[in-house]
């Protein structure tokens, strides 16, 4: 029994190992190719024979990569801050206040989760045009300033905060906003962290809307800039891979730092769902 | 009494900006899309919006390109979802059996999920290239097989994009299934073992039925995500057209091209309403199925 168990385990490890190789190989190929001179692209060596940084200096010189990186950082950062503030405030109101129409408002907010973005982009585009928001960070991030998902998540968490705690603060004369800011928010920090991470990744990787709404290179986010840059250099694979590497590495670092929260967040979304 | 009234006022005050947001950025645009789908609005040729009834719907459902995009979209779902679900379930069951390096494998499998779809699409586009640059074709030839068209072939392009997408989504599903497996009470499996059930029996009779609600949920989530597939199709086809010969084009890409290349807003809106309807149907089916499920 034990012996056959061991044999099965070895087979499992081999299978999982091969799979891990398939998952990692495209990344490996991407990073290693970014150090190859163009003539080496036609040789199928895994490792660069004469490694060079030329591709990186080419990309930095002939693309706006730095600017796109900054744009993505600004857009993803600002909309995440907004989401954290508004989603938690609404979550607090829906969890701890009684008022007429509460159920209806909650149902309406939840129903927005079913509307696909693809159906909204045309009206958003019309709005940007009519309000004169074109060519601004605001035009890229306004659709994601508040999210139904975050409200749902934070409402669940804030419901577990004991009412006695809030009442005690009220007796002490703390304002309602003060209670939200000084008592509720610190107590739901783990949920806020999860929401922040997923919202940031989602905004950073968003493609369809930024592609539609940005028209000048100086306003592209990283994915949009990378898509255009890659099309322009489509036969120079070492250059395309360098761009892809530059845009991927920050996220992999981000992922390695926050891996525990990310995995926990994903796991929870399945079980709760 | 006074206090209660004050709290109601506070609640409404806190909700004002968010409600305006949801009305202006979610509900109004949705209604606007419905309305535009009944007009002949074209940003280039026709500044006026004339009501044309169901003409746009009639147009798209007799239009070869739209029908092709619709069929392709269903093909993405019907091929991609089963592969993703079965493969990730299988991997999760294996991962659940091992003790060492479980976290490491999970981390590696999840990596594609976190990286920008645009970047990995371009890496895969290169992997699929014809000779002499494509690594996959080089590998095939060196093993004595014939080189394949992959993204350049009308019959292989869609499945190539599906494989890339499965590669992207696999880790996400594995993490969820693994978490689900770990919530299954171990004593149930122990009891079955004592009763003489072998591994396969306990997997078929205990693990899989108990995992059913999560599997169903994941099927729905993956179906919706495949229905909305856009970024990898745009980046893996030449000039983002969904080629070759529309063989990879999806509904979302059709909407994008109609609205932001042809500026035919009426047609694009009607296509987006069709997408919305399909997603609605799937969501309601989920509610129906999930209610029927028995927990433990």
Interface residues (C-beta under 8 A of the other chain):
Chain A: X9 X12 X13 X15 X16 X19 X20 X22 X23 X24 X26 X27 X29 X30 X41 X42 X44 X86 X89 X90 X92 X93 X97 X98 X99 X100 X102 X105 X108 X109 X112 X114 X115 X116 X117 X118 X119 X120 X121 X122 X123 X124 X125 X126 X127 X142 X143 X145 X146 X176 X201 X204 X205 X207 X208 X211 X212 X222 X223 X224 X226 X227 X230 X231 X237 X240 X241 X243 X244 X245 X247 X248 X251 X252 X254 X255 X259 X262 X263 X266 X267 X268 X269 X270 X271 X273
Chain B: X4 X7 X8 X10 X11 X12 X14 X15 X17 X18 X19 X21 X22 X24 X25 X26 X27 X28 X29 X30 X32 X33 X36 X91 X94 X95 X97 X98 X101 X105 X106 X107 X108 X109 X110 X111 X112 X114 X115 X116 X117 X118 X119 X120 X122 X123 X124 X126 X127 X129 X132 X133 X135 X138 X167 X170 X171 X172 X175 X176 X177 X178 X179 X180 X183 X214 X217 X218 X221 X228 X230 X231 X234 X235 X239 X240 X251 X252 X255 X256 X259 X260 X265 X268 X269 X272 X273 X275 X276 X279 X280 X283
